[in-house]
């Protein structure tokens, strides 16, 4: 291609204002440069053009980013929850909705029901779940390769913490007909301990232990789901049951609502004995009227529900998931009464695991540390 240079003779600018010069030229059909005289452009016009150009450039960039994200397939992540009638399920559902609606994440988060904390650890170990909700005691056992049996000598080191969600209180309920007033009274009784290998089962056995009651001292040790335990309480097939779950849980409310069942207070002394032996416990309280017919405050041990993740997940992904949840706390809190416990200040309470680098980065930015 042949190019031509255009010589512009010097001209004088008007004295009335400082101006800039702009040469407006175009090519004719033969490809020759044509044009009129030089135009005088005021500084304010240049600024207007600059602002308009900047806005247009920003819109183009945003459109390009949106187009790029739209062109990319949404990454699917799985959140392991618990039984559909428990608290983990709606909590996981809230995390799923918040993260799936965050366009910057380009995620589709799915919720998987499961047998609870122990099952969720196995799903993380195998890579079948990316995130999971589980009790901090089970997280502690699994990471360190200690009891219960599934983890002994087999530490789960690909599991890391994201944040703590809410306290889970060990509910002990008994039928009025059983005459049970304390944990020691469970000797010789038929007791539902939770599903086999579940966190509730571990809590039940530990609480019985500090009261001097072994599994062999029970009339029958029944291992069933929460909903099945409620049905058996109502039918008089068991005398008592354990539920490690958030305060106000519907499944416990269902049991107490029958009028045949009441709460058993564990007491501070037993709670302190548990804390001394098992560092992940704390002491919790169920205020009066948490449940229908509950006229007095009930003191009971508690553990923390925690969100964990596979350590192999990218730092940027876990950072953005964590940020999305804390940027949308009102929506998260609406999922369940227990969800309202979560704040930046409570996010690391009782966390027994090393944090995922993405979560650690987020909390460091917020000035939150353990």
C-alpha positions as a printed NumPy array, in Angstrom:
array([[  0.   ,   0.   ,   0.   ],
       [  1.314,   3.489,  -0.892],
       [  0.929,   6.191,   1.725],
       [  0.902,   9.931,   1.324],
       [  2.028,  12.477,   3.855],
       [ -0.161,  15.489,   4.428],
       [  1.667,  18.712,   5.189],
       [ -0.335,  20.986,   7.417],
       [  0.772,  24.622,   7.272],
       [  1.056,  26.381,  10.627],
       [ -1.89 ,  28.558,  11.56 ],
       [ -2.617,  30.976,  14.322],
       [ -5.213,  30.136,  16.922],
       [ -7.622,  32.787,  18.196],
       [ -6.436,  34.619,  21.292],
       [ -9.816,  34.463,  22.982],
       [ -9.241,  30.921,  24.221],
       [ -6.715,  28.141,  24.365],
       [ -7.845,  25.563,  21.793],
       [ -6.848,  22.247,  20.356],
       [ -6.689,  21.479,  16.66 ],
       [ -8.302,  18.565,  14.941],
       [ -7.785,  17.622,  11.314],
       [-10.931,  16.099,   9.809],
       [ -9.986,  14.154,   6.672],
       [-11.477,  11.33 ,   4.649],
       [-10.679,   9.279,   1.586],
       [-12.568,   9.729,  -1.671],
       [-13.566,   6.794,  -3.862],
       [-10.133,   6.804,  -5.514],
       [ -8.484,   6.465,  -2.133],
       [ -7.063,  10.011,  -2.113],
       [ -7.142,  12.049,   1.046],
       [ -9.65 ,  14.872,   0.962],
       [-10.739,  17.296,   3.59 ],
       [-11.705,  20.747,   4.539],
       [ -9.966,  23.265,   6.68 ],
       [ -8.746,  22.541,  10.164],
       [-11.473,  22.698,  12.794],
       [-11.108,  24.405,  16.164],
       [-12.34 ,  22.226,  19.058],
       [-12.923,  23.721,  22.505],
       [-11.396,  21.903,  25.542],
       [-14.816,  21.196,  27.058],
       [-15.799,  19.369,  23.862],
       [-12.672,  17.232,  24.102],
       [-13.556,  16.353,  27.698],
       [-17.109,  15.409,  26.688],
       [-15.76 ,  13.183,  23.935],
       [-13.323,  11.581,  26.41 ],
       [-16.089,  10.843,  28.927],
       [-18.358,   9.386,  26.259],
       [-15.503,   7.248,  24.947],
       [-14.715,   5.995,  28.454],
       [-18.356,   5.08 ,  29.101],
       [-18.627,   3.279,  25.77 ],
       [-15.373,   1.422,  26.463],
       [-16.683,   0.348,  29.878],
       [-19.936,  -0.911,  28.403],
       [-18.08 ,  -2.816,  25.711],
       [-15.802,  -4.409,  28.342],
       [-18.78 ,  -5.396,  30.51 ],
       [-20.57 ,  -6.834,  27.488],
       [-17.448,  -8.746,  26.523],
       [-17.138, -10.205,  30.049],
       [-20.827, -11.115,  30.102],
       [-20.524, -12.731,  26.671],
       [-17.431, -14.648,  27.784],
       [-19.164, -15.969,  30.925],
       [-22.28 , -16.83 ,  28.943],
       [-20.141, -18.724,  26.442],
       [-18.452, -20.759,  29.169],
       [-20.299, -23.786,  30.577],
       [-21.432, -23.319,  34.178],
       [-19.328, -25.269,  36.619],
       [-21.417, -27.736,  38.607],
       [-20.579, -28.156,  42.29 ],
       [-22.265, -30.478,  44.757],
       [-23.147, -29.6  ,  48.357],
       [-23.719, -32.628,  50.588],
       [-26.447, -31.87 ,  53.131],
       [-28.361, -34.318,  55.339],
       [-31.845, -35.713,  55.715],
       [-34.487, -33.659,  53.905],
       [-36.375, -33.116,  57.171],
       [-33.278, -31.828,  58.968],
       [-31.667, -28.381,  59.085],
       [-28.678, -29.05 ,  56.832],
       [-30.929, -29.402,  53.797],
       [-32.462, -25.877,  53.815],
       [-29.085, -24.392,  54.817],
       [-27.418, -26.084,  51.85 ],
       [-30.319, -24.931,  49.689],
       [-29.661, -21.318,  50.653],
       [-25.964, -21.631,  49.78 ],
       [-26.961, -23.235,  46.478],
       [-29.37 , -20.428,  45.549],
       [-26.995, -17.619,  46.539],
       [-24.016, -19.023,  44.659],
       [-26.   , -20.129,  41.614],
       [-27.498, -16.644,  41.262],
       [-24.096, -14.903,  41.554],
       [-23.216, -14.299,  37.898],
       [-19.541, -13.726,  38.652],
       [-19.303, -17.335,  39.889],
       [-20.895, -18.935,  36.821],
       [-21.877, -21.904,  39.007],
       [-24.726, -24.341,  39.289],
       [-24.705, -25.64 ,  42.857],
       [-26.731, -28.771,  43.539],
       [-27.77 , -30.121,  46.944],
       [-27.481, -33.815,  47.752],
       [-29.337, -35.395,  50.658],
       [-27.32 , -37.845,  52.712],
       [-27.102, -39.812,  55.932],
       [-25.493, -36.861,  57.707],
       [-22.054, -35.818,  58.878],
       [-20.174, -39.12 ,  58.602],
       [-21.599, -39.834,  55.156],
       [-20.696, -36.311,  54.067],
       [-17.056, -36.803,  55.047],
       [-16.95 , -39.893,  52.855],
       [-18.441, -37.918,  49.967],
       [-15.718, -35.283,  50.37 ],
       [-13.021, -37.964,  50.641],
       [-14.152, -39.644,  47.416],
       [-14.611, -36.38 ,  45.529],
       [-18.331, -36.989,  45.034],
       [-19.094, -33.742,  46.897],
       [-17.297, -30.408,  46.632],
       [-18.774, -28.845,  49.767],
       [-20.5  , -30.445,  52.75 ],
       [-22.199, -29.562,  55.999],
       [-21.167, -31.557,  59.035],
       [-20.633, -31.319,  62.754],
       [-17.287, -30.042,  63.978],
       [-16.736, -33.144,  66.108],
       [-16.99 , -35.423,  63.088],
       [-14.695, -33.078,  61.155],
       [-12.192, -33.334,  64.013],
       [-12.342, -37.153,  64.085],
       [-12.04 , -37.499,  60.316],
       [ -9.171, -35.067,  59.811],
       [ -7.15 , -36.653,  62.624],
       [ -7.997, -40.257,  61.76 ],
       [ -9.599, -41.211,  65.067],
       [-13.005, -42.621,  66.156],
       [-15.618, -43.352,  64.925],
       [-14.51 , -46.533,  63.181],
       [-14.686, -45.284,  59.602],
       [-11.811, -42.864,  60.202],
       [ -9.494, -44.767,  62.562],
       [ -6.059, -44.779,  60.946],
       [ -7.526, -43.22 ,  57.79 ],
       [ -7.306, -39.432,  58.219],
       [ -9.215, -37.368,  55.67 ],
       [ -6.636, -34.749,  54.729],
       [ -8.371, -33.504,  51.571],
       [-11.076, -31.848,  53.709],
       [-10.661, -28.227,  54.82 ],
       [-12.84 , -25.67 ,  56.564],
       [-14.84 , -22.816,  55.038],
       [-16.874, -21.422,  57.963],
       [-18.93 , -22.445,  61.004],
       [-22.672, -22.008,  60.579],
       [-24.629, -22.512,  63.824],
       [-24.612, -24.487,  67.089],
       [-26.236, -27.915,  67.092],
       [-27.679, -28.849,  70.438],
       [-27.906, -32.397,  71.716],
       [-31.634, -32.841,  72.341],
       [-32.614, -35.676,  74.66 ],
       [-36.346, -36.342,  74.565],
       [-38.339, -38.974,  76.431],
       [-41.947, -40.043,  76.613],
       [-43.855, -38.957,  79.698],
       [-44.896, -42.56 ,  80.205],
       [-41.255, -43.673,  80.532],
       [-40.656, -41.66 ,  83.691],
       [-37.223, -40.552,  82.4  ],
       [-36.099, -37.315,  84.084],
       [-32.317, -37.509,  83.538],
       [-29.809, -39.242,  81.283],
       [-29.045, -41.75 ,  84.06 ],
       [-32.697, -42.786,  83.951],
       [-32.111, -44.214,  80.455],
       [-30.712, -47.425,  81.938],
       [-32.977, -50.267,  80.916],
       [-34.903, -48.072,  78.444],
       [-35.387, -48.382,  74.683],
       [-33.421, -45.49 ,  73.185],
       [-33.096, -44.218,  69.591],
       [-29.457, -43.179,  69.065],
       [-29.614, -41.875,  65.483],
       [-28.586, -43.609,  62.269],
       [-25.597, -45.999,  62.326],
       [-22.282, -44.109,  62.205],
       [-23.976, -40.726,  62.462],
       [-22.785, -37.755,  64.488],
       [-25.907, -38.004,  66.645],
       [-24.985, -41.594,  67.505],
       [-21.525, -40.453,  68.645],
       [-22.968, -37.626,  70.752],
       [-25.489, -39.981,  72.34 ],
       [-22.86 , -42.56 ,  73.3  ],
       [-20.516, -39.878,  74.68 ],
       [-23.275, -38.274,  76.733],
       [-24.342, -41.649,  78.101],
       [-20.698, -42.375,  78.933],
       [-20.188, -39.282,  81.123],
       [-23.343, -40.292,  83.004],
       [-21.981, -43.778,  83.633],
       [-24.358, -45.46 ,  81.196],
       [-22.986, -47.855,  78.579],
       [-24.803, -49.054,  75.483],
       [-25.123, -52.447,  77.138],
       [-27.033, -50.839,  80.019],
       [-29.876, -49.84 ,  77.703],
       [-32.964, -51.955,  77.277],
       [-32.524, -51.563,  73.512],
       [-30.299, -49.387,  71.34 ],
       [-32.291, -48.448,  68.251],
       [-30.517, -46.883,  65.255],
       [-32.991, -45.112,  62.991],
       [-33.433, -41.769,  61.227],
       [-34.831, -38.707,  62.98 ],
       [-38.244, -39.042,  61.38 ],
       [-38.425, -42.752,  62.232],
       [-37.436, -41.976,  65.833],
       [-40.31 , -39.488,  66.101],
       [-42.758, -42.062,  64.762],
       [-41.522, -44.637,  67.278],
       [-41.744, -42.156,  70.165],
       [-45.351, -41.379,  69.265],
       [-46.173, -45.066,  68.935],
       [-44.502, -45.93 ,  72.245],
       [-41.981, -48.234,  70.547],
       [-39.031, -46.365,  72.116],
       [-38.833, -44.533,  75.428],
       [-36.34 , -41.844,  74.464],
       [-34.352, -40.475,  71.542],
       [-31.34 , -38.286,  70.804],
       [-31.348, -35.538,  68.169],
       [-28.252, -33.407,  67.551],
       [-29.795, -30.558,  65.635],
       [-30.445, -26.815,  65.695],
       [-32.779, -25.232,  68.241],
       [-36.358, -25.158,  67.028],
       [-35.855, -28.018,  64.568],
       [-39.178, -29.109,  63.002],
       [-38.493, -32.796,  63.625],
       [-38.151, -32.178,  67.389],
       [-41.135, -29.824,  67.345],
       [-43.139, -32.625,  65.747],
       [-42.221, -35.011,  68.562],
       [-42.97 , -32.537,  71.348],
       [-46.137, -31.376,  69.635],
       [-47.689, -34.789,  70.193],
       [-48.025, -34.042,  73.908],
       [-46.562, -37.467,  74.722],
       [-42.914, -36.395,  74.825],
       [-40.808, -33.932,  76.837],
       [-37.235, -32.582,  76.866],
       [-34.665, -33.945,  79.318],
       [-32.241, -31.345,  80.705],
       [-28.621, -32.524,  80.679],
       [-27.198, -29.88 ,  83.001],
       [-24.009, -27.84 ,  83.216],
       [-21.957, -30.439,  85.104],
       [-22.354, -33.082,  82.406],
       [-21.697, -30.46 ,  79.746],
       [-18.432, -29.471,  81.415],
       [-17.401, -33.122,  81.704],
       [-17.927, -33.516,  77.968],
       [-15.96 , -30.343,  77.208],
       [-13.045, -31.573,  79.32 ],
       [-12.839, -34.864,  77.463],
       [-13.889, -33.678,  73.994],
       [-12.655, -30.15 ,  73.133],
       [-15.167, -29.562,  70.337],
       [-18.165, -29.429,  72.72 ],
       [-19.685, -26.306,  74.184],
       [-22.657, -25.741,  76.483],
       [-25.871, -24.566,  74.895],
       [-29.303, -23.574,  76.07 ],
       [-32.799, -24.02 ,  74.758],
       [-34.757, -20.989,  76.004],
       [-38.201, -21.597,  77.459],
       [-40.904, -21.89 ,  74.787],
       [-38.467, -22.897,  72.051],
       [-40.897, -25.784,  71.615],
       [-44.573, -26.186,  72.374],
       [-45.094, -27.151,  75.997],
       [-41.489, -26.364,  76.986],
       [-41.993, -24.08 ,  79.97 ],
       [-38.419, -24.087,  81.322],
       [-34.975, -23.382,  79.912],
       [-33.049, -26.55 ,  79.109],
       [-29.24 , -26.754,  79.353],
       [-27.575, -29.202,  76.986],
       [-24.234, -29.841,  75.219],
       [-23.714, -28.472,  71.73 ],
       [-21.385, -28.84 ,  68.759],
       [-21.04 , -26.585,  65.703],
       [-22.386, -27.189,  62.214],
       [-19.608, -26.335,  59.761],
       [-19.236, -25.931,  56.015],
       [-16.226, -27.81 ,  54.659],
       [-14.766, -28.195,  51.182],
       [-12.421, -30.343,  49.13 ],
       [ -8.908, -28.946,  49.434],
       [ -8.412, -29.278,  45.65 ],
       [-11.047, -26.639,  44.846],
       [ -9.494, -23.469,  43.36 ],
       [ -8.766, -20.653,  45.797],
       [-10.718, -18.176,  43.657],
       [-13.812, -20.417,  43.666],
       [-13.958, -20.885,  47.448],
       [-13.168, -17.2  ,  47.998],
       [-16.079, -16.146,  45.797],
       [-18.469, -18.692,  47.304],
       [-17.61 , -17.462,  50.809],
       [-17.921, -13.834,  49.739],
       [-21.272, -14.486,  48.039],
       [-22.741, -15.976,  51.233],
       [-21.571, -13.126,  53.475],
       [-22.603, -10.51 ,  50.909],
       [-26.124, -11.99 ,  51.015],
       [-26.616, -12.777,  54.701],
       [-30.275, -11.591,  54.789],
       [-31.124, -14.165,  52.12 ],
       [-29.104, -16.815,  53.953],
       [-30.758, -16.008,  57.305],
       [-34.2  , -16.465,  55.738],
       [-33.508, -20.145,  55.03 ],
       [-34.007, -21.312,  58.626],
       [-34.05 , -19.876,  62.131],
       [-30.676, -21.539,  62.822],
       [-29.111, -19.713,  59.883],
       [-29.524, -16.388,  61.701],
       [-26.655, -17.341,  63.989],
       [-24.11 , -16.808,  61.193],
       [-22.22 , -13.507,  61.23 ],
       [-18.647, -12.567,  60.43 ],
       [-17.941, -12.64 ,  64.165],
       [-19.214, -16.228,  64.626],
       [-17.891, -17.626,  61.355],
       [-14.832, -19.347,  62.825],
       [-16.211, -20.395,  66.238],
       [-15.394, -24.05 ,  66.883],
       [-13.687, -24.564,  63.509],
       [-11.468, -27.658,  64.005],
       [ -9.9  , -27.747,  60.527],
       [ -7.322, -25.672,  58.666],
       [ -9.139, -23.208,  56.427],
       [ -9.24 , -23.482,  52.653],
       [ -6.918, -20.772,  51.226],
       [ -9.91 , -19.093,  49.572],
       [-11.824, -18.848,  52.858],
       [ -8.681, -17.801,  54.716],
       [ -8.13 , -14.983,  52.223],
       [-11.712, -13.748,  52.646],
       [-11.623, -13.667,  56.449],
       [ -8.171, -12.084,  56.466],
       [ -9.543,  -9.259,  54.322],
       [-12.339,  -8.828,  56.877],
       [ -9.947,  -8.84 ,  59.84 ],
       [-11.415, -12.074,  61.247],
       [ -9.117, -14.631,  62.845],
       [ -9.456, -17.641,  65.152]])
